[in-house]
Amino acid sequence: MLTSHFALMVIYALQVSLFFAVLWRRRFKDRARLFLQMMVGMVGGGLVLAWLMFPLPWSPAAPIP
């Protein structure tokens, strides 16, 4: 069973990118280009978002008395 969030993100990005590349493009060259663009966008975007969220606190804010 996969427990790595990164591995699950890559598998999801792979499936979605492949689906839309096959659905939206006819030529293999165009499909491969769209596939790579979507993979880089989703995985890279997820990593950038994780990097931006890293300094945020782990626990919820303290209640206001």
CHARMM-style PDB file with segment names, atoms N, HN, CA, C and O in Angstrom:
ATOM      1  N   MET     1       0.843  -1.177   0.000  1.00  0.00      PROA
ATOM      2  CA  MET     1       0.000   0.000   0.000  1.00  0.00      PROA
ATOM      3  C   MET     1       0.891   1.244   0.000  1.00  0.00      PROA
ATOM      4  O   MET     1       1.846   1.344   0.770  1.00  0.00      PROA
ATOM      5  N   LEU     2       0.557   2.181  -0.875  1.00  0.00      PROA
ATOM      6  HN  LEU     2      -0.219   2.100  -1.501  1.00  0.00      PROA
ATOM      7  CA  LEU     2       1.341   3.415  -0.942  1.00  0.00      PROA
ATOM      8  C   LEU     2       0.950   4.346   0.199  1.00  0.00      PROA
ATOM      9  O   LEU     2      -0.228   4.616   0.430  1.00  0.00      PROA
ATOM     10  N   THR     3       1.955   4.822   0.895  1.00  0.00      PROA
ATOM     11  HN  THR     3       2.912   4.603   0.707  1.00  0.00      PROA
ATOM     12  CA  THR     3       1.690   5.772   1.973  1.00  0.00      PROA
ATOM     13  C   THR     3       2.366   7.113   1.720  1.00  0.00      PROA
ATOM     14  O   THR     3       2.209   8.042   2.512  1.00  0.00      PROA
ATOM     15  N   SER     4       3.103   7.223   0.643  1.00  0.00      PROA
ATOM     16  HN  SER     4       3.230   6.468   0.000  1.00  0.00      PROA
ATOM     17  CA  SER     4       3.801   8.453   0.329  1.00  0.00      PROA
ATOM     18  C   SER     4       2.867   9.404  -0.432  1.00  0.00      PROA
ATOM     19  O   SER     4       2.315   9.047  -1.472  1.00  0.00      PROA
ATOM     20  N   HSD     5       2.705  10.594   0.094  1.00  0.00      PROA
ATOM     21  HN  HSD     5       3.154  10.884   0.940  1.00  0.00      PROA
ATOM     22  CA  HSD     5       1.855  11.570  -0.579  1.00  0.00      PROA
ATOM     23  C   HSD     5       2.446  11.960  -1.924  1.00  0.00      PROA
ATOM     24  O   HSD     5       1.707  12.193  -2.882  1.00  0.00      PROA
ATOM     25  N   PHE     6       3.766  12.035  -2.006  1.00  0.00      PROA
ATOM     26  HN  PHE     6       4.366  11.846  -1.229  1.00  0.00      PROA
ATOM     27  CA  PHE     6       4.410  12.408  -3.257  1.00  0.00      PROA
ATOM     28  C   PHE     6       4.164  11.350  -4.332  1.00  0.00      PROA
ATOM     29  O   PHE     6       3.852  11.688  -5.474  1.00  0.00      PROA
ATOM     30  N   ALA     7       4.303  10.072  -3.973  1.00  0.00      PROA
ATOM     31  HN  ALA     7       4.556   9.798  -3.046  1.00  0.00      PROA
ATOM     32  CA  ALA     7       4.077   8.992  -4.940  1.00  0.00      PROA
ATOM     33  C   ALA     7       2.628   8.992  -5.419  1.00  0.00      PROA
ATOM     34  O   ALA     7       2.363   8.804  -6.607  1.00  0.00      PROA
ATOM     35  N   LEU     8       1.702   9.201  -4.508  1.00  0.00      PROA
ATOM     36  HN  LEU     8       1.917   9.354  -3.543  1.00  0.00      PROA
ATOM     37  CA  LEU     8       0.292   9.259  -4.902  1.00  0.00      PROA
ATOM     38  C   LEU     8       0.011  10.457  -5.799  1.00  0.00      PROA
ATOM     39  O   LEU     8      -0.792  10.355  -6.726  1.00  0.00      PROA
ATOM     40  N   MET     9       0.659  11.589  -5.539  1.00  0.00      PROA
ATOM     41  HN  MET     9       1.311  11.671  -4.785  1.00  0.00      PROA
ATOM     42  CA  MET     9       0.491  12.765  -6.379  1.00  0.00      PROA
ATOM     43  C   MET     9       1.022  12.507  -7.788  1.00  0.00      PROA
ATOM     44  O   MET     9       0.403  12.912  -8.772  1.00  0.00      PROA
ATOM     45  N   VAL    10       2.166  11.835  -7.881  1.00  0.00      PROA
ATOM     46  HN  VAL    10       2.669  11.507  -7.082  1.00  0.00      PROA
ATOM     47  CA  VAL    10       2.750  11.546  -9.194  1.00  0.00      PROA
ATOM     48  C   VAL    10       1.878  10.566  -9.968  1.00  0.00      PROA
ATOM     49  O   VAL    10       1.690  10.732 -11.173  1.00  0.00      PROA
ATOM     50  N   ILE    11       1.345   9.557  -9.307  1.00  0.00      PROA
ATOM     51  HN  ILE    11       1.497   9.422  -8.328  1.00  0.00      PROA
ATOM     52  CA  ILE    11       0.466   8.589  -9.971  1.00  0.00      PROA
ATOM     53  C   ILE    11      -0.801   9.280 -10.468  1.00  0.00      PROA
ATOM     54  O   ILE    11      -1.245   9.027 -11.588  1.00  0.00      PROA
ATOM     55  N   TYR    12      -1.383  10.147  -9.649  1.00  0.00      PROA
ATOM     56  HN  TYR    12      -1.022  10.353  -8.740  1.00  0.00      PROA
ATOM     57  CA  TYR    12      -2.583  10.889 -10.059  1.00  0.00      PROA
ATOM     58  C   TYR    12      -2.275  11.791 -11.255  1.00  0.00      PROA
ATOM     59  O   TYR    12      -3.038  11.826 -12.220  1.00  0.00      PROA
ATOM     60  N   ALA    13      -1.165  12.514 -11.190  1.00  0.00      PROA
ATOM     61  HN  ALA    13      -0.546  12.485 -10.406  1.00  0.00      PROA
ATOM     62  CA  ALA    13      -0.786  13.408 -12.286  1.00  0.00      PROA
ATOM     63  C   ALA    13      -0.537  12.608 -13.563  1.00  0.00      PROA
ATOM     64  O   ALA    13      -0.892  13.060 -14.652  1.00  0.00      PROA
ATOM     65  N   LEU    14       0.060  11.445 -13.446  1.00  0.00      PROA
ATOM     66  HN  LEU    14       0.349  11.078 -12.561  1.00  0.00      PROA
ATOM     67  CA  LEU    14       0.315  10.584 -14.595  1.00  0.00      PROA
ATOM     68  C   LEU    14      -0.989  10.166 -15.258  1.00  0.00      PROA
ATOM     69  O   LEU    14      -1.122  10.253 -16.479  1.00  0.00      PROA
ATOM     70  N   GLN    15      -1.940   9.719 -14.470  1.00  0.00      PROA
ATOM     71  HN  GLN    15      -1.832   9.648 -13.479  1.00  0.00      PROA
ATOM     72  CA  GLN    15      -3.214   9.266 -15.011  1.00  0.00      PROA
ATOM     73  C   GLN    15      -3.999  10.401 -15.659  1.00  0.00      PROA
ATOM     74  O   GLN    15      -4.529  10.237 -16.759  1.00  0.00      PROA
ATOM     75  N   VAL    16      -4.078  11.536 -14.996  1.00  0.00      PROA
ATOM     76  HN  VAL    16      -3.648  11.669 -14.103  1.00  0.00      PROA
ATOM     77  CA  VAL    16      -4.834  12.670 -15.536  1.00  0.00      PROA
ATOM     78  C   VAL    16      -4.167  13.206 -16.795  1.00  0.00      PROA
ATOM     79  O   VAL    16      -4.847  13.510 -17.775  1.00  0.00      PROA
ATOM     80  N   SER    17      -2.844  13.326 -16.778  1.00  0.00      PROA
ATOM     81  HN  SER    17      -2.292  13.079 -15.982  1.00  0.00      PROA
ATOM     82  CA  SER    17      -2.123  13.833 -17.940  1.00  0.00      PROA
ATOM     83  C   SER    17      -2.286  12.907 -19.134  1.00  0.00      PROA
ATOM     84  O   SER    17      -2.505  13.369 -20.254  1.00  0.00      PROA
ATOM     85  N   LEU    18      -2.185  11.623 -18.908  1.00  0.00      PROA
ATOM     86  HN  LEU    18      -2.008  11.247 -17.998  1.00  0.00      PROA
ATOM     87  CA  LEU    18      -2.346  10.664 -19.992  1.00  0.00      PROA
ATOM     88  C   LEU    18      -3.765  10.708 -20.560  1.00  0.00      PROA
ATOM     89  O   LEU    18      -3.947  10.690 -21.778  1.00  0.00      PROA
ATOM     90  N   PHE    19      -4.751  10.765 -19.699  1.00  0.00      PROA
ATOM     91  HN  PHE    19      -4.604  10.780 -18.710  1.00  0.00      PROA
ATOM     92  CA  PHE    19      -6.143  10.812 -20.137  1.00  0.00      PROA
ATOM     93  C   PHE    19      -6.403  12.025 -21.024  1.00  0.00      PROA
ATOM     94  O   PHE    19      -6.956  11.889 -22.115  1.00  0.00      PROA
ATOM     95  N   PHE    20      -6.010  13.210 -20.562  1.00  0.00      PROA
ATOM     96  HN  PHE    20      -5.561  13.321 -19.675  1.00  0.00      PROA
ATOM     97  CA  PHE    20      -6.288  14.422 -21.329  1.00  0.00      PROA
ATOM     98  C   PHE    20      -5.425  14.532 -22.575  1.00  0.00      PROA
ATOM     99  O   PHE    20      -5.871  15.090 -23.577  1.00  0.00      PROA
ATOM    100  N   ALA    21      -4.216  14.022 -22.542  1.00  0.00      PROA
ATOM    101  HN  ALA    21      -3.854  13.568 -21.727  1.00  0.00      PROA
ATOM    102  CA  ALA    21      -3.372  14.055 -23.741  1.00  0.00      PROA
ATOM    103  C   ALA    21      -3.987  13.189 -24.844  1.00  0.00      PROA
ATOM    104  O   ALA    21      -3.995  13.583 -26.010  1.00  0.00      PROA
ATOM    105  N   VAL    22      -4.493  12.027 -24.483  1.00  0.00      PROA
ATOM    106  HN  VAL    22      -4.486  11.707 -23.536  1.00  0.00      PROA
ATOM    107  CA  VAL    22      -5.119  11.141 -25.475  1.00  0.00      PROA
ATOM    108  C   VAL    22      -6.450  11.731 -25.942  1.00  0.00      PROA
ATOM    109  O   VAL    22      -6.805  11.615 -27.114  1.00  0.00      PROA
ATOM    110  N   LEU    23      -7.175  12.355 -25.037  1.00  0.00      PROA
ATOM    111  HN  LEU    23      -6.887  12.449 -24.084  1.00  0.00      PROA
ATOM    112  CA  LEU    23      -8.489  12.898 -25.370  1.00  0.00      PROA
ATOM    113  C   LEU    23      -8.404  14.152 -26.241  1.00  0.00      PROA
ATOM    114  O   LEU    23      -9.233  14.332 -27.133  1.00  0.00      PROA
ATOM    115  N   TRP    24      -7.423  15.019 -26.003  1.00  0.00      PROA
ATOM    116  HN  TRP    24      -6.750  14.873 -25.279  1.00  0.00      PROA
ATOM    117  CA  TRP    24      -7.392  16.330 -26.642  1.00  0.00      PROA
ATOM    118  C   TRP    24      -6.493  16.439 -27.862  1.00  0.00      PROA
ATOM    119  O   TRP    24      -6.657  17.376 -28.644  1.00  0.00      PROA
ATOM    120  N   ARG    25      -5.553  15.527 -28.060  1.00  0.00      PROA
ATOM    121  HN  ARG    25      -5.419  14.767 -27.425  1.00  0.00      PROA
ATOM    122  CA  ARG    25      -4.622  15.650 -29.190  1.00  0.00      PROA
ATOM    123  C   ARG    25      -4.659  14.405 -30.067  1.00  0.00      PROA
ATOM    124  O   ARG    25      -4.929  13.304 -29.586  1.00  0.00      PROA
ATOM    125  N   ARG    26      -4.385  14.586 -31.365  1.00  0.00      PROA
ATOM    126  HN  ARG    26      -4.166  15.480 -31.756  1.00  0.00      PROA
ATOM    127  CA  ARG    26      -4.428  13.474 -32.314  1.00  0.00      PROA
ATOM    128  C   ARG    26      -3.043  12.918 -32.631  1.00  0.00      PROA
ATOM    129  O   ARG    26      -2.844  11.703 -32.642  1.00  0.00      PROA
ATOM    130  N   ARG    27      -2.093  13.804 -32.887  1.00  0.00      PROA
ATOM    131  HN  ARG    27      -2.254  14.791 -32.879  1.00  0.00      PROA
ATOM    132  CA  ARG    27      -0.755  13.328 -33.248  1.00  0.00      PROA
ATOM    133  C   ARG    27       0.040  12.960 -32.007  1.00  0.00      PROA
ATOM    134  O   ARG    27      -0.136  13.554 -30.944  1.00  0.00      PROA
ATOM    135  N   PHE    28       0.924  11.967 -32.155  1.00  0.00      PROA
ATOM    136  HN  PHE    28       1.066  11.484 -33.019  1.00  0.00      PROA
ATOM    137  CA  PHE    28       1.710  11.489 -31.017  1.00  0.00      PROA
ATOM    138  C   PHE    28       2.603  12.586 -30.454  1.00  0.00      PROA
ATOM    139  O   PHE    28       2.740  12.711 -29.237  1.00  0.00      PROA
ATOM    140  N   LYS    29       3.210  13.380 -31.331  1.00  0.00      PROA
ATOM    141  HN  LYS    29       3.099  13.279 -32.319  1.00  0.00      PROA
ATOM    142  CA  LYS    29       4.104  14.450 -30.882  1.00  0.00      PROA
ATOM    143  C   LYS    29       3.344  15.461 -30.021  1.00  0.00      PROA
ATOM    144  O   LYS    29       3.845  15.906 -28.988  1.00  0.00      PROA
ATOM    145  N   ASP    30       2.135  15.819 -30.454  1.00  0.00      PROA
ATOM    146  HN  ASP    30       1.729  15.457 -31.293  1.00  0.00      PROA
ATOM    147  CA  ASP    30       1.322  16.761 -29.687  1.00  0.00      PROA
ATOM    148  C   ASP    30       0.872  16.153 -28.360  1.00  0.00      PROA
ATOM    149  O   ASP    30       0.822  16.838 -27.339  1.00  0.00      PROA
ATOM    150  N   ARG    31       0.547  14.867 -28.385  1.00  0.00      PROA
ATOM    151  HN  ARG    31       0.588  14.311 -29.215  1.00  0.00      PROA
ATOM    152  CA  ARG    31       0.140  14.185 -27.150  1.00  0.00      PROA
ATOM    153  C   ARG    31       1.279  14.143 -26.142  1.00  0.00      PROA
ATOM    154  O   ARG    31       1.084  14.399 -24.954  1.00  0.00      PROA
ATOM    155  N   ALA    32       2.471  13.817 -26.632  1.00  0.00      PROA
ATOM    156  HN  ALA    32       2.630  13.609 -27.597  1.00  0.00      PROA
ATOM    157  CA  ALA    32       3.624  13.729 -25.734  1.00  0.00      PROA
ATOM    158  C   ALA    32       3.943  15.092 -25.129  1.00  0.00      PROA
ATOM    159  O   ALA    32       4.275  15.192 -23.948  1.00  0.00      PROA
ATOM    160  N   ARG    33       3.841  16.138 -25.942  1.00  0.00      PROA
ATOM    161  HN  ARG    33       3.571  16.057 -26.901  1.00  0.00      PROA
ATOM    162  CA  ARG    33       4.139  17.485 -25.447  1.00  0.00      PROA
ATOM    163  C   ARG    33       3.122  17.914 -24.390  1.00  0.00      PROA
ATOM    164  O   ARG    33       3.504  18.433 -23.341  1.00  0.00      PROA
ATOM    165  N   LEU    34       1.840  17.705 -24.656  1.00  0.00      PROA
ATOM    166  HN  LEU    34       1.530  17.284 -25.509  1.00  0.00      PROA
ATOM    167  CA  LEU    34       0.806  18.057 -23.684  1.00  0.00      PROA
ATOM    168  C   LEU    34       0.959  17.230 -22.412  1.00  0.00      PROA
ATOM    169  O   LEU    34       0.811  17.751 -21.307  1.00  0.00      PROA
ATOM    170  N   PHE    35       1.255  15.938 -22.568  1.00  0.00      PROA
ATOM    171  HN  PHE    35       1.375  15.514 -23.465  1.00  0.00      PROA
ATOM    172  CA  PHE    35       1.452  15.073 -21.410  1.00  0.00      PROA
ATOM    173  C   PHE    35       2.565  15.606 -20.515  1.00  0.00      PROA
ATOM    174  O   PHE    35       2.391  15.702 -19.300  1.00  0.00      PROA
ATOM    175  N   LEU    36       3.700  15.952 -21.101  1.00  0.00      PROA
ATOM    176  HN  LEU    36       3.842  15.874 -22.088  1.00  0.00      PROA
ATOM    177  CA  LEU    36       4.824  16.456 -20.314  1.00  0.00      PROA
ATOM    178  C   LEU    36       4.508  17.798 -19.674  1.00  0.00      PROA
ATOM    179  O   LEU    36       4.879  18.039 -18.525  1.00  0.00      PROA
ATOM    180  N   GLN    37       3.830  18.668 -20.400  1.00  0.00      PROA
ATOM    181  HN  GLN    37       3.529  18.472 -21.333  1.00  0.00      PROA
ATOM    182  CA  GLN    37       3.459  19.969 -19.839  1.00  0.00      PROA
ATOM    183  C   GLN    37       2.538  19.798 -18.634  1.00  0.00      PROA
ATOM    184  O   GLN    37       2.712  20.469 -17.617  1.00  0.00      PROA
ATOM    185  N   MET    38       1.567  18.909 -18.746  1.00  0.00      PROA
ATOM    186  HN  MET    38       1.425  18.364 -19.572  1.00  0.00      PROA
ATOM    187  CA  MET    38       0.634  18.706 -17.642  1.00  0.00      PROA
ATOM    188  C   MET    38       1.311  18.032 -16.453  1.00  0.00      PROA
ATOM    189  O   MET    38       1.045  18.387 -15.304  1.00  0.00      PROA
ATOM    190  N   MET    39       2.184  17.062 -16.720  1.00  0.00      PROA
ATOM    191  HN  MET    39       2.400  16.773 -17.653  1.00  0.00      PROA
ATOM    192  CA  MET    39       2.908  16.395 -15.627  1.00  0.00      PROA
ATOM    193  C   MET    39       3.767  17.398 -14.865  1.00  0.00      PROA
ATOM    194  O   MET    39       3.730  17.453 -13.635  1.00  0.00      PROA
ATOM    195  N   VAL    40       4.535  18.182 -15.597  1.00  0.00      PROA
ATOM    196  HN  VAL    40       4.565  18.137 -16.596  1.00  0.00      PROA
ATOM    197  CA  VAL    40       5.400  19.169 -14.951  1.00  0.00      PROA
ATOM    198  C   VAL    40       4.564  20.197 -14.202  1.00  0.00      PROA
ATOM    199  O   VAL    40       4.919  20.605 -13.096  1.00  0.00      PROA
ATOM    200  N   GLY    41       3.465  20.612 -14.796  1.00  0.00      PROA
ATOM    201  HN  GLY    41       3.177  20.281 -15.695  1.00  0.00      PROA
ATOM    202  CA  GLY    41       2.612  21.589 -14.144  1.00  0.00      PROA
ATOM    203  C   GLY    41       1.986  21.077 -12.858  1.00  0.00      PROA
ATOM    204  O   GLY    41       1.969  21.785 -11.851  1.00  0.00      PROA
ATOM    205  N   MET    42       1.474  19.859 -12.883  1.00  0.00      PROA
ATOM    206  HN  MET    42       1.487  19.284 -13.701  1.00  0.00      PROA
ATOM    207  CA  MET    42       0.812  19.329 -11.686  1.00  0.00      PROA
ATOM    208  C   MET    42       1.805  18.952 -10.586  1.00  0.00      PROA
ATOM    209  O   MET    42       1.614  19.314  -9.425  1.00  0.00      PROA
ATOM    210  N   VAL    43       2.857  18.229 -10.949  1.00  0.00      PROA
ATOM    211  HN  VAL    43       3.012  17.935 -11.892  1.00  0.00      PROA
ATOM    212  CA  VAL    43       3.835  17.816  -9.931  1.00  0.00      PROA
ATOM    213  C   VAL    43       4.623  19.029  -9.441  1.00  0.00      PROA
ATOM    214  O   VAL    43       4.830  19.197  -8.239  1.00  0.00      PROA
ATOM    215  N   GLY    44       5.059  19.870 -10.372  1.00  0.00      PROA
ATOM    216  HN  GLY    44       4.891  19.734 -11.348  1.00  0.00      PROA
ATOM    217  CA  GLY    44       5.795  21.068  -9.978  1.00  0.00      PROA
ATOM    218  C   GLY    44       4.931  22.017  -9.160  1.00  0.00      PROA
ATOM    219  O   GLY    44       5.393  22.585  -8.171  1.00  0.00      PROA
ATOM    220  N   GLY    45       3.685  22.189  -9.568  1.00  0.00      PROA
ATOM    221  HN  GLY    45       3.310  21.727 -10.372  1.00  0.00      PROA
ATOM    222  CA  GLY    45       2.779  23.042  -8.811  1.00  0.00      PROA
ATOM    223  C   GLY    45       2.513  22.514  -7.412  1.00  0.00      PROA
ATOM    224  O   GLY    45       2.420  23.284  -6.455  1.00  0.00      PROA
ATOM    225  N   GLY    46       2.392  21.200  -7.299  1.00  0.00      PROA
ATOM    226  HN  GLY    46       2.467  20.575  -8.076  1.00  0.00      PROA
ATOM    227  CA  GLY    46       2.207  20.601  -5.975  1.00  0.00      PROA
ATOM    228  C   GLY    46       3.416  20.797  -5.084  1.00  0.00      PROA
ATOM    229  O   GLY    46       3.271  21.054  -3.889  1.00  0.00      PROA
ATOM    230  N   LEU    47       4.611  20.679  -5.651  1.00  0.00      PROA
ATOM    231  HN  LEU    47       4.729  20.470  -6.622  1.00  0.00      PROA
ATOM    232  CA  LEU    47       5.828  20.888  -4.870  1.00  0.00      PROA
ATOM    233  C   LEU    47       5.985  22.350  -4.456  1.00  0.00      PROA
ATOM    234  O   LEU    47       6.392  22.641  -3.331  1.00  0.00      PROA
ATOM    235  N   VAL    48       5.664  23.263  -5.361  1.00  0.00      PROA
ATOM    236  HN  VAL    48       5.333  23.027  -6.275  1.00  0.00      PROA
ATOM    237  CA  VAL    48       5.738  24.686  -5.020  1.00  0.00      PROA
ATOM    238  C   VAL    48       4.732  25.024  -3.929  1.00  0.00      PROA
ATOM    239  O   VAL    48       5.058  25.752  -2.991  1.00  0.00      PROA
ATOM    240  N   LEU    49       3.528  24.511  -4.039  1.00  0.00      PROA
ATOM    241  HN  LEU    49       3.263  23.919  -4.801  1.00  0.00      PROA
ATOM    242  CA  LEU    49       2.513  24.754  -3.015  1.00  0.00      PROA
ATOM    243  C   LEU    49       2.945  24.176  -1.670  1.00  0.00      PROA
ATOM    244  O   LEU    49       2.760  24.817  -0.636  1.00  0.00      PROA
ATOM    245  N   ALA    50       3.513  22.981  -1.673  1.00  0.00      PROA
ATOM    246  HN  ALA    50       3.663  22.461  -2.513  1.00  0.00      PROA
ATOM    247  CA  ALA    50       3.996  22.372  -0.429  1.00  0.00      PROA
ATOM    248  C   ALA    50       5.119  23.201   0.178  1.00  0.00      PROA
ATOM    249  O   ALA    50       5.184  23.370   1.396  1.00  0.00      PROA
ATOM    250  N   TRP    51       6.003  23.720  -0.673  1.00  0.00      PROA
ATOM    251  HN  TRP    51       5.950  23.584  -1.662  1.00  0.00      PROA
ATOM    252  CA  TRP    51       7.105  24.538  -0.189  1.00  0.00      PROA
ATOM    253  C   TRP    51       6.588  25.832   0.439  1.00  0.00      PROA
ATOM    254  O   TRP    51       7.112  26.288   1.456  1.00  0.00      PROA
ATOM    255  N   LEU    52       5.549  26.425  -0.175  1.00  0.00      PROA
ATOM    256  HN  LEU    52       5.124  26.055  -1.001  1.00  0.00      PROA
ATOM    257  CA  LEU    52       4.975  27.649   0.372  1.00  0.00      PROA
ATOM    258  C   LEU    52       4.227  27.398   1.684  1.00  0.00      PROA
ATOM    259  O   LEU    52       4.192  28.271   2.551  1.00  0.00      PROA
ATOM    260  N   MET    53       3.632  26.219   1.832  1.00  0.00      PROA
ATOM    261  HN  MET    53       3.660  25.510   1.127  1.00  0.00      PROA
ATOM    262  CA  MET    53       2.873  25.898   3.040  1.00  0.00      PROA
ATOM    263  C   MET    53       3.744  25.386   4.176  1.00  0.00      PROA
ATOM    264  O   MET    53       3.278  25.303   5.312  1.00  0.00      PROA
ATOM    265  N   PHE    54       4.994  25.041   3.900  1.00  0.00      PROA
ATOM    266  HN  PHE    54       5.373  25.109   2.977  1.00  0.00      PROA
ATOM    267  CA  PHE    54       5.863  24.429   4.911  1.00  0.00      PROA
ATOM    268  C   PHE    54       6.014  25.269   6.175  1.00  0.00      PROA
ATOM    269  O   PHE    54       5.946  24.704   7.266  1.00  0.00      PROA
ATOM    270  N   PRO    55       6.217  26.587   6.096  1.00  0.00      PROA
ATOM    271  CA  PRO    55       6.411  27.347   7.338  1.00  0.00      PROA
ATOM    272  C   PRO    55       5.136  27.573   8.155  1.00  0.00      PROA
ATOM    273  O   PRO    55       5.207  28.086   9.272  1.00  0.00      PROA
ATOM    274  N   LEU    56       3.989  27.201   7.622  1.00  0.00      PROA
ATOM    275  HN  LEU    56       3.932  26.784   6.715  1.00  0.00      PROA
ATOM    276  CA  LEU    56       2.746  27.409   8.378  1.00  0.00      PROA
ATOM    277  C   LEU    56       2.707  26.485   9.596  1.00  0.00      PROA
ATOM    278  O   LEU    56       3.323  25.420   9.581  1.00  0.00      PROA
ATOM    279  N   PRO    57       1.997  26.878  10.640  1.00  0.00      PROA
ATOM    280  CA  PRO    57       1.968  26.054  11.867  1.00  0.00      PROA
ATOM    281  C   PRO    57       1.268  24.716  11.651  1.00  0.00      PROA
ATOM    282  O   PRO    57       0.361  24.603  10.826  1.00  0.00      PROA
ATOM    283  N   TRP    58       1.697  23.712  12.397  1.00  0.00      PROA
ATOM    284  HN  TRP    58       2.434  23.804  13.068  1.00  0.00      PROA
ATOM    285  CA  TRP    58       1.138  22.367  12.308  1.00  0.00      PROA
ATOM    286  C   TRP    58      -0.168  22.233  13.075  1.00  0.00      PROA
ATOM    287  O   TRP    58      -1.040  21.455  12.689  1.00  0.00      PROA
ATOM    288  N   SER    59      -0.307  22.983  14.154  1.00  0.00      PROA
ATOM    289  HN  SER    59       0.401  23.615  14.468  1.00  0.00      PROA
ATOM    290  CA  SER    59      -1.493  22.838  14.979  1.00  0.00      PROA
ATOM    291  C   SER    59      -2.454  23.996  14.737  1.00  0.00      PROA
ATOM    292  O   SER    59      -2.055  25.050  14.242  1.00  0.00      PROA
ATOM    293  N   PRO    60      -3.718  23.794  15.087  1.00  0.00      PROA
ATOM    294  CA  PRO    60      -4.670  24.892  14.894  1.00  0.00      PROA
ATOM    295  C   PRO    60      -4.362  26.052  15.849  1.00  0.00      PROA
ATOM    296  O   PRO    60      -3.674  25.878  16.855  1.00  0.00      PROA
ATOM    297  N   ALA    61      -4.864  27.192  15.526  1.00  0.00      PROA
ATOM    298  HN  ALA    61      -5.423  27.333  14.709  1.00  0.00      PROA
ATOM    299  CA  ALA    61      -4.641  28.371  16.356  1.00  0.00      PROA
ATOM    300  C   ALA    61      -5.270  28.183  17.725  1.00  0.00      PROA
ATOM    301  O   ALA    61      -6.256  27.460  17.874  1.00  0.00      PROA
ATOM    302  N   ALA    62      -4.698  28.831  18.711  1.00  0.00      PROA
ATOM    303  HN  ALA    62      -3.897  29.417  18.589  1.00  0.00      PROA
ATOM    304  CA  ALA    62      -5.231  28.747  20.071  1.00  0.00      PROA
ATOM    305  C   ALA    62      -6.591  29.440  20.128  1.00  0.00      PROA
ATOM    306  O   ALA    62      -6.800  30.449  19.455  1.00  0.00      PROA
ATOM    307  N   PRO    63      -7.505  28.912  20.916  1.00  0.00      PROA
ATOM    308  CA  PRO    63      -8.831  29.528  21.006  1.00  0.00      PROA
ATOM    309  C   PRO    63      -8.748  30.915  21.665  1.00  0.00      PROA
ATOM    310  O   PRO    63      -7.889  31.168  22.509  1.00  0.00      PROA
ATOM    311  N   ILE    64      -9.638  31.778  21.266  1.00  0.00      PROA
ATOM    312  HN  ILE    64     -10.336  31.572  20.580  1.00  0.00      PROA
ATOM    313  CA  ILE    64      -9.702  33.118  21.837  1.00  0.00      PROA
ATOM    314  C   ILE    64     -10.520  33.044  23.132  1.00  0.00      PROA
ATOM    315  O   ILE    64     -11.656  32.570  23.126  1.00  0.00      PROA
ATOM    316  N   PRO    65      -9.941  33.509  24.231  1.00  0.00      PROA
ATOM    317  CA  PRO    65     -10.686  33.394  25.513  1.00  0.00      PROA
ATOM    318  C   PRO    65     -11.847  34.352  25.621  1.00  0.00      PROA
ATOM    319  OT1 PRO    65     -12.548  34.361  26.633  1.00  0.00      PROA
TER     320      PRO     65
END
